[in-house]
Amino acid sequence: MERLQKVLAKAGIASRRHSEKIIAAGRVKVNGQVVTKPGTVVNCEQDIIEVDNQRLLRSEEKVYLLLNKPTGYVTTLRDPQGRKKIIDLVREVPQRVYPVGRLDYDTEGLLLMTNDGDLAHALTHPRYGVEKTYLVKIFGLPKPHKLKSLRQGIRLEDGMTAPAQVKLVSRLNGNALLEIKIREGRKRQIRRMCEAIGHPVMRLTRTHVDFLDLEGVKLGTYRFLTSEEIDRLKKKTEGIKPDKKKVRMGVKNGIRREERTDRSANKMRGKKISERKGY
């Protein structure tokens, strides 16, 4: 017997937190009855569980995809406005997969998709501090003190951001190309950070999630993760506790957050990012 939101997460429907919202919205049925209480205990071997009128399959094979998301696609699986969805790009995958985190409609780049709810939850939970790397083309040339404020943490409407790694990659016709590495996942965080220093984003691409990159994956296509990559991701998240030397818990303006205090940066690998096509 397990709580309903945990069963949904294990089935890859969504993270436990988002599964609670799905249940509360009345989108889940147990044995034909709508359930809106997230803490409901179910027997996943005997009870018939449906999400959006689709029956939850038991013991479905776990799959792990790395998608190079184009702009013009929403990360949600349903869209009232009828816009293109990322699920349209993986129609031939028989399993029902879900995005690990989100990328904005106007953002492109690396997006993981899976039906492994436990791994998806771990990769998006702030306690694990999974690093995401972005190439960010912004309007104008920021002064050094503005880049310093991004590195140290900047105040947004939902509180201070954690320290970030920020590097000026190149100057492009009066504008700038930055590489930004963060370990948070707030809504439109990179865009809001850049707007806060007065340099709105022109183009935004996620290039890495931890050690994973877009090499060999064309825009709008995907590949399956290798068994070695899957094992490596799981080892990074299973049973890990926050490093007290690197993570400080705090409450600021009523918002609970985890922020890194280690500001060390790794050297860039490979050829210069500014040479990438399109920047």
Secondary structure, 3 states (H helix, E strand, C coil): CEEHHHHHHHCCCCCHHHHHHHHHCCCEEECCEECCCCCCEECCCCCCEEECCEECCCCCCCCEEEEEECCCCECCCCCCCCCCEHHHHHCCCCCCCEECCCCCCCCEEEEEEECCHHHHHHHHCHHHCCCEEEEEEECCCCCHHHHHHHHHCCEECCEECCCCEEEEEEEECCEEEEEEEECCCCCCHHHHHHHHCCCCEEEEEEEEECCEECCCCCCCCEEECCHHHHHHHHHHHCCCCCCCCCEEEEEECCEEEEEECCCCCCCCCCCCHHHCCCC
